[in-house]
Amino acid sequence: MKYFDYAATTPIDPEVLEVYQTVASTYWGNPSSLHHIGSQAKELLENSRMALAKLLHVPARGIYFTSGGTEANQLAITSLAFSQSHRGKHIITSMAEHSSVFSALGYLKGFGFEITHIPYLANGQLDFLALERAIRSDTILVTISHVNGEIGSIQPLAKISARLKQRQIMFHTDCVQSFGKIDLKPLFSLVDSFSISAHKIYGPKGVGAIFINPNYAVKGIFPFETHEHGLRGGTVNTPGIAAFAGAALKNTETDWGHVNALRKLFLDNLEKELKSKYRILESPQQQIPHIIGLAFHGYEGQLIMLECNRKGFCISTGSACGQALSISGRTMIAMGYSEDEQKEFVRISFGKDTKKEDVIQLVQVLKNSIQDRSNGW
């Protein structure tokens, strides 16, 4: 199979897997245990925390390890919201966030929080003017993803941050898609919290982290939790965390040369072979090259995805976390497209192992799939 779904997950790096296996067999103690074996695991856990903090240029005390990006978003959003609820209960987000963000906000609605959803502009950027109009005296939190997971558009965090700081509104951003692709060092001065995940950067699944500025006192959803400074429960995944730190140190790349070349090759060949049968969804001036969101006019994206899979090519129809609920392609709705147009959406994403010859073959498979669909499959 030829893999073009790196935005969903990446294969674990062999050296990172070796770190995981070594730690699992050598530092298998519970970091919360006070005996020697537990203390060894605790030391490794804190060393991993400090390594990640140094890479991100943030205080280590603000890093909390989680079971992945989903839990990271959920814990950050709910914890920040509850910690600021004495000031108000209004939260602003976009219409095109990851399902974990909507899950957290849906939970908060049950506690009386009010949520405002901001659309995107046609160019894939958040409608900043709509965001400004939505701010109220009781707005306490804004949560906007750094990079959209379906089309790869980079959102203007600095511009948003400047506006929110004027009103002392807390700012969370989902950096799961941007971590490893964009330098996140400036974030400490822009946001109050952000989430990252290991399996998007060739690390293990089931491991993530949030950074929450340690100047804020936050609590977990459930009382009497003792792990990660009381923010969450459950025995800490020391092997996964050590591998996460290893993956971050090895695979955090900001050199887009390889992926830019793949993107150009794909788009040039797509234009040559399919011309006006598709539309590219992107934000040309603020875009990571790793993700291409596109829609084929009059062709259902899920059927194209299945046909590509049958021919040995893995693509997707949006966020893997939204597939079962049929909510993938929500970015198109945020950009003003209809529900019928949303169904045409597919996503292509590149990684460090993607080969040019596979990109050329993918275009041919897409072309043949469109032709087969036209002929009734």
LUMKEVEX-812589 format. One record per residue (C-alpha): chain; x, y, z. Coordinates in nm, 4 decimals, padded with zeros to 6 digits. Each point is the difference from the previous one (the first is absolute). Layout:
N
('A' (X Y Z))
...
This chain:
377
('A' (00.0000 00.0000 00.0000))
('A' (00.1131 00.3546 -00.0792))
('A' (-00.0689 00.2232 00.3012))
('A' (-00.1330 00.3559 -00.0372))
('A' (-00.1685 00.0488 00.3377))
('A' (00.2811 00.1363 00.2189))
('A' (-00.2352 00.2627 00.1422))
('A' (-00.1951 -00.2843 00.1643))
('A' (00.3044 -00.1769 00.1422))
('A' (00.3624 -00.0811 -00.0777))
('A' (00.1942 -00.3258 00.0248))
('A' (00.2172 -00.0182 00.3087))
('A' (00.3643 00.0801 -00.0641))
('A' (00.2203 -00.3123 00.0502))
('A' (00.2336 00.1817 00.2403))
('A' (-00.2971 00.1334 00.1940))
('A' (-00.1441 -00.3509 00.0200))
('A' (00.3322 -00.1174 00.1406))
('A' (-00.0220 00.2675 00.2701))
('A' (-00.3506 -00.1161 00.0864))
('A' (00.1029 -00.3644 00.0237))
('A' (00.3087 00.0756 00.2110))
('A' (-00.1909 00.2152 00.2470))
('A' (-00.2887 -00.2485 00.0201))
('A' (00.2379 -00.2794 00.0959))
('A' (00.2409 00.1986 00.2201))
('A' (-00.2002 00.2825 00.1614))
('A' (-00.3234 -00.1869 00.0558))
('A' (-00.0739 00.1353 00.3473))
('A' (-00.2881 00.2278 00.0885))
('A' (00.1392 00.3570 00.0201))
('A' (-00.2290 00.0684 00.2959))
('A' (00.1519 -00.2828 00.2063))
('A' (00.2539 00.1101 00.2603))
('A' (00.2354 -00.2988 -00.0252))
('A' (00.3157 -00.0112 -00.2121))
('A' (-00.1601 -00.1503 -00.3122))
('A' (-00.2760 00.2598 00.0091))
('A' (00.2539 00.2775 00.0545))
('A' (00.1930 -00.1065 -00.3093))
('A' (-00.3168 00.0273 -00.2094))
('A' (-00.0789 00.3363 00.1628))
('A' (00.3421 00.1378 -00.0900))
('A' (-00.0405 -00.1082 -00.3619))
('A' (-00.3481 00.1522 -00.0100))
('A' (00.1253 00.3369 00.1234))
('A' (00.2992 -00.0084 -00.2344))
('A' (-00.2426 -00.0519 -00.2890))
('A' (-00.2118 00.2898 00.1244))
('A' (00.3033 00.2278 00.0163))
('A' (00.1201 -00.1063 -00.3470))
('A' (-00.3370 00.0834 -00.1510))
('A' (-00.0166 00.3293 00.1905))
('A' (00.3437 00.1010 -00.1259))
('A' (-00.1006 -00.0795 -00.3571))
('A' (-00.3170 00.2101 00.0331))
('A' (00.1628 00.2805 00.2036))
('A' (-00.2571 -00.0304 00.2789))
('A' (00.0252 -00.0667 00.3760))
('A' (00.0042 -00.3728 00.0710))
('A' (-00.2504 00.0506 00.2829))
('A' (-00.2649 00.0888 -00.2601))
('A' (00.0244 -00.3270 -00.1956))
('A' (-00.2540 -00.2709 00.0784))
('A' (00.0226 -00.3346 -00.1767))
('A' (-00.3241 -00.1512 -00.1283))
('A' (-00.1238 -00.3001 -00.1943))
('A' (00.0042 00.1983 -00.3264))
('A' (-00.1135 00.3156 -00.1735))
('A' (-00.3670 -00.0632 00.0723))
('A' (00.0432 -00.0199 00.3760))
('A' (00.2418 00.2929 -00.0158))
('A' (-00.2624 00.2231 -00.1626))
('A' (-00.2751 -00.1204 00.2287))
('A' (00.1980 00.0528 00.3202))
('A' (00.1370 00.3376 -00.1038))
('A' (-00.3318 00.1460 -00.1120))
('A' (-00.2067 -00.1263 00.2920))
('A' (00.2630 00.0849 00.2598))
('A' (00.0501 00.3530 -00.1282))
('A' (-00.3740 00.0559 -00.0317))
('A' (-00.0766 -00.1130 00.3546))
('A' (00.2928 00.1977 00.1401))
('A' (-00.1368 00.3203 -00.1565))
('A' (-00.3732 -00.0640 00.0445))
('A' (-00.0214 00.2621 00.2751))
('A' (00.0666 00.2622 -00.2726))
('A' (-00.2560 -00.1296 -00.2498))
('A' (-00.1104 -00.3019 -00.1982))
('A' (00.0370 00.1012 -00.3645))
('A' (00.2460 -00.1877 -00.2246))
('A' (00.0898 00.0638 -00.3641))
('A' (00.1248 -00.2603 -00.2457))
('A' (-00.0040 -00.0566 -00.3751))
('A' (-00.2363 -00.2126 -00.2056))
('A' (00.2905 -00.2157 -00.1188))
('A' (00.1640 -00.1366 00.3135))
('A' (00.0981 -00.3586 00.0791))
('A' (-00.2764 -00.2176 00.1425))
('A' (00.1733 -00.0054 00.3408))
('A' (-00.0496 00.3766 00.0290))
('A' (-00.3706 -00.0304 -00.0750))
('A' (-00.0204 -00.2868 00.2481))
('A' (00.1470 00.2150 00.2776))
('A' (-00.2245 00.2938 -00.0855))
('A' (-00.3051 -00.2246 -00.0136))
('A' (00.0841 -00.1200 00.3507))
('A' (00.0323 00.3584 00.1229))
('A' (-00.3425 00.0899 -00.1377))
('A' (-00.1461 -00.2265 00.2666))
('A' (00.1498 00.2331 00.2609))
('A' (-00.1544 00.3124 -00.1477))
('A' (00.2790 00.1105 -00.2320))
('A' (-00.1009 00.1683 -00.3252))
('A' (00.1968 -00.0723 -00.3172))
('A' (00.0354 00.2234 -00.3081))
('A' (00.1300 -00.1580 -00.3218))
('A' (00.1900 00.2204 -00.2462))
('A' (00.0069 -00.0847 -00.3745))
('A' (00.2974 -00.0049 -00.2329))
('A' (00.0434 00.2303 -00.2948))
('A' (00.0096 -00.1466 -00.3514))
('A' (00.3809 -00.0005 00.0171))
('A' (00.0090 -00.2410 00.2942))
('A' (00.0781 00.2648 00.2621))
('A' (-00.2048 00.0664 00.3102))
('A' (-00.2398 00.2919 -00.0429))
('A' (00.1840 00.2334 00.2368))
('A' (-00.2590 00.2769 -00.0212))
('A' (-00.2703 -00.2482 00.1022))
('A' (00.2194 -00.1042 00.2911))
('A' (00.0363 00.3614 00.1113))
('A' (-00.3771 00.0531 -00.0207))
('A' (-00.0613 -00.3138 00.2050))
('A' (00.2065 00.1133 00.2998))
('A' (-00.2162 00.0951 00.2975))
('A' (00.0573 00.1233 00.3521))
('A' (-00.0481 -00.3573 00.1267))
('A' (00.2310 -00.1663 -00.2558))
('A' (00.2636 -00.1934 00.1944))
('A' (00.1577 -00.2364 -00.2536))
('A' (00.0721 -00.0291 -00.3718))
('A' (00.1142 -00.3301 -00.1514))
('A' (00.1238 00.0015 -00.3611))
('A' (00.2163 -00.2648 -00.1665))
('A' (00.3448 00.1071 -00.1186))
('A' (-00.0169 -00.2035 -00.3230))
('A' (-00.3250 -00.1306 -00.1434))
('A' (00.0166 -00.3783 -00.0178))
('A' (-00.1989 -00.0325 -00.3225))
('A' (00.1492 00.2646 -00.2285))
('A' (00.3211 00.1019 00.1804))
('A' (-00.0715 00.3723 00.0273))
('A' (00.2006 00.1824 00.2686))
('A' (-00.2126 00.2215 00.2199))
('A' (00.1200 00.3498 00.1114))
('A' (00.0776 -00.0755 00.3644))
('A' (00.2056 00.3152 00.0540))
('A' (-00.2802 00.2230 -00.1270))
('A' (-00.2603 -00.1830 00.2079))
('A' (00.2230 00.0046 00.3073))
('A' (00.0549 00.3762 -00.0180))
('A' (-00.3749 00.0584 -00.0019))
('A' (-00.0679 -00.2407 00.2868))
('A' (00.2751 00.1355 00.2238))
('A' (-00.1689 00.3396 -00.0140))
('A' (-00.3064 -00.1575 00.1606))
('A' (00.1839 -00.2493 00.2272))
('A' (-00.1668 -00.2938 -00.1755))
('A' (00.1733 -00.3369 00.0223))
('A' (00.1189 -00.1609 -00.3232))
('A' (00.0408 -00.3724 -00.0732))
('A' (00.1223 -00.1404 -00.3299))
('A' (00.0058 -00.3530 -00.1357))
('A' (00.3529 -00.0524 -00.1384))
('A' (-00.0305 -00.3704 -00.0786))
('A' (00.0326 00.0626 -00.3751))
('A' (00.2603 00.2761 00.0260))
('A' (00.2405 -00.1671 00.2445))
('A' (00.2958 -00.1357 -00.1943))
('A' (-00.0746 00.2208 -00.2985))
('A' (00.0046 00.3547 00.1425))
('A' (00.2332 00.1410 00.2644))
('A' (-00.2153 00.0296 00.3127))
('A' (00.2477 00.1972 00.2115))
('A' (-00.1923 00.3306 -00.0431))
('A' (-00.3179 -00.1524 00.1443))
('A' (00.0945 00.0604 00.3631))
('A' (-00.0461 00.3735 -00.0532))
('A' (-00.3212 -00.0388 -00.2029))
('A' (-00.2236 -00.2583 00.1665))
('A' (-00.0878 -00.1251 00.3450))
('A' (-00.0069 -00.3653 -00.0965))
('A' (00.0606 -00.2301 -00.2963))
('A' (-00.0274 -00.3698 -00.0771))
('A' (00.2355 -00.2358 -00.1852))
('A' (00.0073 -00.3715 -00.0808))
('A' (00.2688 -00.2638 -00.0575))
('A' (-00.1467 -00.2068 -00.2811))
('A' (-00.0024 00.2923 -00.2441))
('A' (00.3813 00.0280 00.0236))
('A' (00.0978 -00.3678 -00.0420))
('A' (-00.0438 -00.0771 00.3691))
('A' (-00.2250 -00.2547 00.1736))
('A' (-00.3766 00.0233 00.0152))
('A' (-00.1689 00.0643 00.3318))
('A' (00.2318 00.2808 00.1130))
('A' (-00.0461 00.3755 -00.0114))
('A' (00.0540 00.3102 00.2071))
('A' (-00.1432 00.3386 00.0808))
('A' (00.1821 00.3062 00.1093))
('A' (-00.1947 00.2242 00.2361))
('A' (00.1711 00.3138 00.1215))
('A' (00.0963 -00.0828 00.3602))
('A' (-00.1108 00.3486 00.1076))
('A' (-00.3571 -00.1327 -00.0167))
('A' (-00.1400 -00.2304 00.2664))
('A' (-00.1904 -00.2733 -00.1809))
('A' (-00.1681 -00.3148 00.1219))
('A' (-00.0987 -00.3266 -00.1609))
('A' (-00.3599 -00.0899 -00.0736))
('A' (-00.0129 -00.2643 00.2729))
('A' (00.0959 00.0527 00.3671))
('A' (00.2758 -00.1877 00.1845))
('A' (00.2139 -00.0610 -00.3093))
('A' (00.3692 -00.0291 00.0837))
('A' (00.1843 -00.0399 -00.3309))
('A' (00.1438 00.2857 -00.2056))
('A' (-00.0356 00.2531 00.2811))
('A' (-00.3581 -00.1115 00.0568))
('A' (-00.1227 00.0838 -00.3498))
('A' (-00.0765 -00.3603 -00.0991))
('A' (-00.0125 -00.3511 00.1342))
('A' (00.1525 -00.3290 -00.1068))
('A' (00.3510 -00.1427 00.0161))
('A' (00.2319 00.2061 -00.2151))
('A' (00.1144 -00.1561 -00.3289))
('A' (00.3738 00.0361 00.0619))
('A' (00.1194 -00.1978 -00.3066))
('A' (-00.2337 00.1931 -00.2276))
('A' (00.1037 00.3342 00.1479))
('A' (00.3709 -00.0760 -00.0381))
('A' (-00.0636 -00.1027 -00.3607))
('A' (-00.2064 00.3173 -00.0515))
('A' (00.2945 00.2119 00.1153))
('A' (00.2312 -00.1999 -00.2260))
('A' (-00.2293 00.0477 -00.2990))
('A' (-00.0282 00.3724 00.0684))
('A' (00.3768 00.0425 00.0174))
('A' (00.0576 -00.2010 -00.3174))
('A' (-00.2980 00.0706 -00.2218))
('A' (-00.0883 00.3621 00.0670))
('A' (00.0785 00.1426 -00.3419))
('A' (-00.0619 00.3498 -00.1292))
('A' (00.1709 -00.0586 -00.3375))
('A' (-00.2856 -00.0232 -00.2476))
('A' (00.2154 -00.0575 -00.3101))
('A' (-00.0858 -00.3667 -00.0539))
('A' (-00.3709 00.0424 00.0673))
('A' (-00.0245 00.3189 -00.2072))
('A' (00.1418 -00.1912 -00.2960))
('A' (-00.2539 -00.2797 00.0500))
('A' (-00.2873 00.2465 00.0212))
('A' (00.1033 00.1788 -00.3180))
('A' (00.0459 -00.3305 -00.1813))
('A' (-00.3451 -00.1175 00.1059))
('A' (-00.1777 00.3231 -00.0916))
('A' (00.1805 00.0347 -00.3336))
('A' (-00.0904 -00.3545 -00.0999))
('A' (-00.3557 00.0366 00.1281))
('A' (-00.0490 00.3097 -00.2152))
('A' (00.1455 -00.1803 -00.2997))
('A' (-00.2199 -00.3079 00.0391))
('A' (-00.3269 00.1281 00.1471))
('A' (-00.0063 00.3751 -00.0724))
('A' (-00.3369 00.1472 00.1066))
('A' (-00.1393 -00.3125 00.1694))
('A' (00.1182 00.1036 00.3468))
('A' (00.0548 00.2914 00.2377))
('A' (00.2893 00.0454 00.2414))
('A' (-00.0899 00.1249 00.3477))
('A' (00.2893 00.1961 00.1421))
('A' (00.1293 00.3242 00.1439))
('A' (00.2827 00.0732 -00.2477))
('A' (00.1902 00.2512 00.2134))
('A' (-00.0474 -00.1886 00.3288))
('A' (00.0198 -00.3697 -00.0779))
('A' (00.2009 -00.3038 00.1035))
('A' (00.0877 -00.2040 -00.3116))
('A' (-00.0541 -00.3351 00.1720))
('A' (-00.3807 00.0000 -00.0356))
('A' (-00.2053 00.0422 -00.3159))
('A' (-00.3759 00.0301 00.0345))
('A' (-00.1885 -00.0298 -00.3259))
('A' (-00.3429 -00.0782 -00.1378))
('A' (-00.0880 -00.1660 -00.3305))
('A' (-00.3001 00.1636 -00.1632))
('A' (-00.2980 -00.2359 00.0013))
('A' (00.1853 -00.2954 00.1525))
('A' (-00.0469 -00.1252 00.3543))
('A' (00.3277 00.0088 00.1898))
('A' (-00.0658 -00.3185 00.1943))
('A' (-00.0465 -00.2005 -00.3194))
('A' (00.3218 00.1420 -00.1445))
('A' (00.1817 -00.0874 00.3226))
('A' (-00.1296 -00.3575 -00.0120))
('A' (00.0957 -00.0385 -00.3650))
('A' (00.3518 00.1292 00.0737))
('A' (00.0239 -00.2465 00.2862))
('A' (-00.1025 -00.2833 -00.2326))
('A' (00.2821 00.1016 -00.2312))
('A' (00.2579 00.0127 00.2779))
('A' (00.0017 00.3665 00.1020))
('A' (-00.0991 00.1296 00.3460))
('A' (-00.1631 00.3436 00.0038))
('A' (-00.2737 00.1355 00.2265))
('A' (-00.3148 00.2064 00.0062))
('A' (00.1125 00.2146 00.2933))
('A' (00.0855 -00.0428 00.3671))
('A' (00.0124 -00.3667 00.0983))
('A' (-00.1679 00.0930 00.3294))
('A' (-00.3080 00.1171 -00.1887))
('A' (-00.0485 -00.2870 -00.2427))
('A' (-00.2367 -00.2114 00.2088))
('A' (-00.2256 00.2976 00.0680))
('A' (-00.0019 00.1223 -00.3619))
('A' (00.1287 00.3406 00.1039))
('A' (00.3132 00.0041 -00.2135))
('A' (00.0188 00.2847 -00.2472))
('A' (-00.1458 00.2487 00.2505))
('A' (00.2614 00.2508 -00.1169))
('A' (-00.1855 00.0371 -00.3285))
('A' (-00.3162 00.0898 00.1881))
('A' (00.1976 00.2573 00.2001))
('A' (00.1232 00.1476 -00.3302))
('A' (-00.3556 00.0389 -00.1287))
('A' (-00.0395 -00.3083 -00.2172))
('A' (-00.3214 -00.2033 -00.0035))
('A' (-00.0478 -00.3425 00.1574))
('A' (-00.0082 -00.1575 -00.3462))
('A' (00.3331 00.1653 -00.0829))
('A' (00.1377 -00.1149 00.3353))
('A' (-00.0585 -00.3622 -00.1035))
('A' (00.2460 00.0491 -00.2870))
('A' (00.2907 00.0601 00.2368))
('A' (00.3164 -00.2128 00.0141))
('A' (00.3326 00.0612 00.1736))
('A' (00.3491 -00.0859 -00.1186))
('A' (00.2865 00.0317 00.2494))
('A' (00.3735 -00.0538 -00.0432))
('A' (00.2734 -00.1182 00.2356))
('A' (00.3736 -00.0478 00.0101))
('A' (-00.0237 -00.3396 -00.1732))
('A' (-00.2206 00.1152 -00.2892))
('A' (00.1658 -00.0595 -00.3380))
('A' (-00.0398 00.2076 -00.3144))
('A' (-00.0837 -00.3020 -00.2135))
('A' (-00.2827 -00.0894 00.2401))
('A' (-00.1410 00.3529 -00.0327))
('A' (-00.0074 -00.0330 -00.3789))
('A' (-00.1696 -00.3394 00.0284))
('A' (-00.2584 00.1407 00.2429))
('A' (-00.1065 00.2622 -00.2533))
('A' (-00.0495 -00.2737 -00.2589))
('A' (-00.2052 -00.2036 00.2464))
('A' (-00.2181 00.3042 00.0754))
('A' (-00.0429 00.0642 -00.3715))
('A' (-00.0981 -00.3613 -00.0644))
('A' (-00.2348 00.0026 00.2996))
('A' (-00.1784 00.3075 -00.1360))
('A' (-00.0265 -00.1583 -00.3428))
('A' (-00.1271 -00.3263 00.1492))
('A' (-00.2567 00.1925 00.2035))
('A' (-00.1148 00.1800 -00.3140))
('A' (-00.0464 -00.3368 -00.1650))
('A' (-00.2125 -00.1253 00.2883))
('A' (00.2595 -00.2100 00.1843))
